[in-house]
Amino acid sequence: MELGGAEVVLDSPGALPAGPLQGTGERAVSDDRERGAAVPEPGAAAGAAAAPGAAAAPAPTESAAGPAWLRGAPPIPGPGLAVTSPDPRLLGNDLAVLETIEAVAERIRSTYCCALCPNRTNAVPGEGNPAARLVLVGEGPGATEDATGRPFVGQAGQLLDSILQAIDVPRSEVYITNIVKCRPPQNRKPLPDEIAACIPYLHRQLELLRPKVILALGGTAGEALLGVRKSLGELRGKVHTFNGIPLVVTYHPAALLRNPNWKKPTWDDVRIARQLLDR
């Protein structure tokens, strides 16, 4: 959900490259500038003048050094939980007849499935590329999302856009949605019966999108997708699977606005998901 923001300051050098989380007051510097020294060429004395007529050494290119987001990224961790979504036909659910993402979105906009729906300004089905390889799932809409009918468009959404740009996956290439499609009062955590009523829509969206990777933003999203009651710490650091699709759980962007100490672990989680896209 979209929550109030706070200035985010990077305290550990090199934890993030310049770009992600900017616009939140971040101090972005390179590893070398933070240490206050340049790295000399192998075999050369620091500060020595170049030999007459010698050409300057070319700067490393991205093709040689790899993309910026990959440098220092953690390795892909081991497997976690493996779950499958319930068969909607066994639950008397007719969403299987909806054959496009837009058809699911229209059903969400035009029906009430739980007590959250009557109080909404707009339902927020989700948006993005119907051929997305990466799907991001949050908890539920906030005030800005309820007003606009679009997911992640408040302050946390701007932060998410910066993170996506930093891993070379712009927002236009992903699909973004939430566990519940209507705003809970005062942005509270969705109740179990609200999640149970709404999550079949998400299951159908994922069936139609069939992404290569799912990134769950926050503990509520991770628990709901995996059908467990576990802490975020227990869900992070593993590659779960949902209907055979790799699923990574990380902090919600709004949490980073409240606690900048969660920036580094979030950046690591996101880079794990990004590496899975290239597999």
Wavefront OBJ file of the C-alpha trace (Angstrom):
o trace
v 0.000 0.000 0.000
v 1.004 3.599 -0.440
v 2.131 5.074 2.869
v 3.796 8.229 4.049
v 7.369 8.803 2.917
v 10.636 9.627 4.589
v 14.044 10.636 3.379
v 16.102 7.594 2.432
v 19.889 7.870 2.828
v 22.308 5.227 1.653
v 24.737 4.499 4.462
v 26.681 1.520 3.042
v 28.903 2.426 0.057
v 28.132 0.659 -3.160
v 24.919 -0.934 -1.859
v 22.992 0.456 -4.790
v 24.067 1.911 -8.104
v 23.128 5.448 -8.964
v 19.539 5.395 -10.146
v 17.391 3.162 -7.930
v 15.612 4.921 -5.078
v 16.651 8.358 -6.315
v 14.020 10.994 -5.821
v 13.725 10.015 -2.153
v 16.630 12.089 -0.895
v 19.211 9.380 -1.493
v 22.935 10.230 -1.511
v 24.259 8.281 -4.516
v 28.022 7.877 -4.914
v 30.295 5.344 -6.568
v 32.428 2.884 -4.596
v 35.634 4.725 -5.476
v 34.336 8.195 -4.636
v 33.061 6.943 -1.301
v 36.483 5.560 -0.468
v 38.108 8.787 -1.702
v 40.646 7.113 -4.017
v 40.926 5.970 -7.594
v 41.926 2.409 -8.428
v 45.372 2.383 -10.128
v 46.195 0.231 -13.109
v 47.810 -3.121 -12.194
v 51.577 -2.704 -11.711
v 51.426 1.101 -11.686
v 52.238 3.305 -8.722
v 49.333 5.354 -7.501
v 49.583 8.903 -8.808
v 52.356 8.067 -11.327
v 52.313 9.990 -14.601
v 51.563 8.083 -17.789
v 54.504 7.307 -20.061
v 55.003 9.811 -22.897
v 52.860 8.885 -25.865
v 50.987 6.171 -23.971
v 47.286 5.989 -24.652
v 44.853 6.135 -21.769
v 43.384 2.774 -20.799
v 39.837 2.459 -22.108
v 37.048 2.419 -19.566
v 35.420 -0.977 -19.130
v 32.294 -1.386 -21.225
v 29.041 -2.890 -20.091
v 29.634 -5.913 -22.301
v 32.941 -6.579 -20.513
v 31.878 -5.795 -16.952
v 28.225 -6.827 -17.197
v 25.229 -4.605 -16.482
v 25.537 -2.279 -13.518
v 22.759 -3.993 -11.574
v 24.567 -7.354 -11.712
v 27.805 -6.197 -10.105
v 27.848 -7.432 -6.508
v 24.487 -9.185 -6.907
v 23.903 -12.218 -4.691
v 23.787 -15.670 -6.288
v 20.407 -17.216 -6.966
v 19.431 -18.982 -3.718
v 18.079 -22.476 -3.267
v 14.469 -23.579 -3.585
v 11.741 -22.723 -1.137
v 8.075 -23.659 -1.145
v 6.341 -25.087 -4.219
v 2.597 -24.437 -4.453
v -0.182 -24.731 -7.006
v -3.315 -22.622 -7.131
v -6.655 -24.335 -6.499
v -8.654 -25.469 -9.494
v -11.319 -22.739 -9.829
v -13.851 -25.224 -11.162
v -13.705 -27.158 -7.896
v -14.544 -23.948 -6.048
v -17.504 -23.099 -8.274
v -15.472 -20.236 -9.755
v -16.346 -19.193 -13.314
v -13.289 -17.007 -13.917
v -11.853 -19.666 -16.216
v -14.217 -18.445 -18.941
v -12.459 -15.058 -18.964
v -9.869 -15.388 -21.711
v -8.033 -12.040 -21.558
v -6.477 -9.857 -18.890
v -8.863 -7.049 -19.798
v -11.855 -9.370 -19.361
v -10.667 -10.162 -15.839
v -10.170 -6.440 -15.163
v -13.696 -5.651 -16.343
v -15.133 -8.361 -14.100
v -13.259 -6.865 -11.136
v -14.554 -3.369 -11.931
v -18.162 -4.459 -12.381
v -18.704 -6.873 -9.472
v -18.517 -6.916 -5.696
v -16.799 -9.891 -4.095
v -16.251 -8.773 -0.487
v -16.982 -6.051 2.056
v -14.232 -3.808 0.668
v -15.997 -3.276 -2.651
v -18.962 -1.049 -1.675
v -16.649 1.588 -0.178
v -14.219 1.870 -3.092
v -13.950 4.838 -5.422
v -12.361 2.627 -8.073
v -11.389 -0.997 -8.199
v -7.721 -1.458 -9.080
v -7.409 -4.608 -11.216
v -3.794 -4.043 -12.242
v -2.036 -2.794 -15.340
v 0.891 -3.463 -17.600
v 2.153 -5.507 -20.482
v -0.053 -8.561 -21.203
v 3.103 -10.311 -22.429
v 5.086 -9.391 -19.294
v 7.876 -11.723 -18.232
v 7.869 -10.204 -14.733
v 4.730 -9.760 -12.623
v 4.809 -7.739 -9.398
v 2.169 -8.366 -6.730
v 1.549 -5.987 -3.835
v -0.864 -6.032 -0.914
v -3.680 -3.693 -1.903
v -4.486 -0.234 -3.276
v -3.833 2.922 -1.282
v -5.610 6.269 -1.448
v -4.004 7.423 -4.706
v -4.695 4.077 -6.343
v -8.314 4.114 -5.177
v -8.717 7.601 -6.663
v -7.145 6.718 -10.022
v -7.920 3.024 -10.486
v -4.216 2.342 -11.151
v -1.745 0.365 -9.015
v 1.424 1.814 -7.492
v 1.076 5.426 -8.596
v 1.800 7.128 -5.270
v 5.154 7.736 -3.618
v 5.913 4.026 -3.220
v 5.037 3.539 -6.872
v 7.582 6.150 -7.912
v 10.189 4.315 -5.875
v 9.216 1.037 -7.541
v 9.601 2.637 -10.978
v 13.152 3.685 -10.076
v 14.043 0.169 -8.922
v 12.686 -1.332 -12.148
v 14.668 1.122 -14.244
v 17.813 0.192 -12.316
v 17.489 -3.478 -13.321
v 16.838 -2.553 -16.959
v 13.196 -3.631 -16.808
v 11.051 -0.510 -17.227
v 7.505 -0.405 -15.892
v 6.126 -0.626 -19.416
v 7.482 -4.184 -19.673
v 5.979 -5.613 -16.467
v 2.507 -6.271 -15.084
v 1.655 -4.862 -11.637
v -1.298 -5.871 -9.490
v -2.297 -6.577 -5.874
v -3.694 -9.357 -3.721
v -6.916 -7.402 -3.102
v -8.263 -5.059 -5.737
v -10.060 -2.554 -3.484
v -8.604 -0.290 -0.816
v -8.940 -1.489 2.793
v -10.041 1.261 5.211
v -7.142 3.392 6.501
v -4.794 1.196 4.440
v -5.055 -1.602 6.991
v -3.896 -5.116 6.161
v -6.549 -7.077 4.231
v -8.500 -9.540 6.355
v -8.330 -13.276 5.602
v -11.884 -13.401 4.219
v -11.157 -10.400 1.965
v -8.051 -12.099 0.599
v -9.915 -15.382 0.101
v -12.686 -13.629 -1.837
v -10.350 -11.655 -4.089
v -7.373 -13.900 -4.750
v -9.118 -16.020 -7.427
v -8.861 -12.944 -9.673
v -5.090 -12.885 -9.138
v -4.844 -16.604 -9.840
v -6.652 -16.129 -13.151
v -4.459 -13.148 -14.041
v -1.337 -15.234 -13.462
v -2.763 -18.103 -15.516
v -3.318 -15.753 -18.438
v -0.055 -13.836 -18.108
v 2.095 -16.908 -17.425
v 5.146 -14.773 -16.547
v 8.660 -16.082 -16.215
v 9.084 -14.639 -12.670
v 6.771 -13.341 -9.931
v 7.997 -10.756 -7.404
v 5.836 -10.555 -4.262
v 6.098 -7.125 -2.621
v 5.634 -7.516 1.107
v 4.827 -10.288 3.531
v 1.074 -10.185 2.908
v 1.575 -10.789 -0.815
v 4.077 -13.583 -0.154
v 1.842 -15.325 2.388
v -1.256 -15.070 0.192
v 0.437 -16.409 -2.933
v 2.146 -19.253 -1.078
v -0.793 -20.045 1.207
v 1.266 -19.940 4.405
v 1.594 -17.967 7.636
v 5.265 -17.066 7.836
v 7.279 -13.955 8.535
v 8.837 -11.975 5.709
v 12.255 -13.034 6.990
v 11.279 -16.684 6.558
v 10.001 -16.110 3.026
v 12.931 -14.060 1.761
v 16.183 -15.571 0.520
v 14.599 -18.481 -1.348
v 13.199 -19.115 -4.797
v 9.685 -20.423 -4.288
v 7.509 -21.646 -7.147
v 3.871 -20.831 -7.861
v 2.380 -23.146 -10.481
v 5.944 -23.811 -11.596
v 6.822 -20.101 -11.881
v 9.776 -18.843 -9.776
v 8.548 -16.527 -7.030
v 10.751 -14.168 -4.992
v 9.468 -12.345 -1.895
v 10.840 -8.960 -0.818
v 9.858 -5.827 1.096
v 7.067 -3.581 -0.128
v 8.423 -0.272 -1.524
v 6.375 1.620 1.064
v 8.359 -0.143 3.780
v 11.566 1.330 2.350
v 10.150 4.807 2.810
v 9.650 4.063 6.487
v 12.889 2.180 7.119
v 15.900 2.769 4.838
v 17.720 -0.172 6.447
v 15.588 -2.442 4.272
v 16.887 -0.914 1.044
v 19.917 -3.171 0.670
v 18.094 -6.492 1.232
v 15.359 -5.349 -1.146
v 17.939 -4.503 -3.808
v 19.448 -7.973 -3.403
v 16.039 -9.651 -3.709
v 15.155 -7.669 -6.821
v 18.461 -8.598 -8.440
v 17.793 -12.277 -7.710
v 14.479 -11.950 -9.545
v 16.236 -10.143 -12.390
v 18.785 -12.950 -12.749
v 15.947 -15.471 -12.967
v 14.574 -13.547 -15.957
v 17.801 -14.248 -17.837
v 17.835 -17.974 -17.151
l 1 2 3 4 5 6 7 8 9 10 11 12 13 14 15 16 17 18 19 20 21 22 23 24 25 26 27 28 29 30 31 32 33 34 35 36 37 38 39 40 41 42 43 44 45 46 47 48 49 50 51 52 53 54 55 56 57 58 59 60 61 62 63 64 65 66 67 68 69 70 71 72 73 74 75 76 77 78 79 80 81 82 83 84 85 86 87 88 89 90 91 92 93 94 95 96 97 98 99 100 101 102 103 104 105 106 107 108 109 110 111 112 113 114 115 116 117 118 119 120 121 122 123 124 125 126 127 128 129 130 131 132 133 134 135 136 137 138 139 140 141 142 143 144 145 146 147 148 149 150 151 152 153 154 155 156 157 158 159 160 161 162 163 164 165 166 167 168 169 170 171 172 173 174 175 176 177 178 179 180 181 182 183 184 185 186 187 188 189 190 191 192 193 194 195 196 197 198 199 200 201 202 203 204 205 206 207 208 209 210 211 212 213 214 215 216 217 218 219 220 221 222 223 224 225 226 227 228 229 230 231 232 233 234 235 236 237 238 239 240 241 242 243 244 245 246 247 248 249 250 251 252 253 254 255 256 257 258 259 260 261 262 263 264 265 266 267 268 269 270 271 272 273 274 275 276 277 278 279
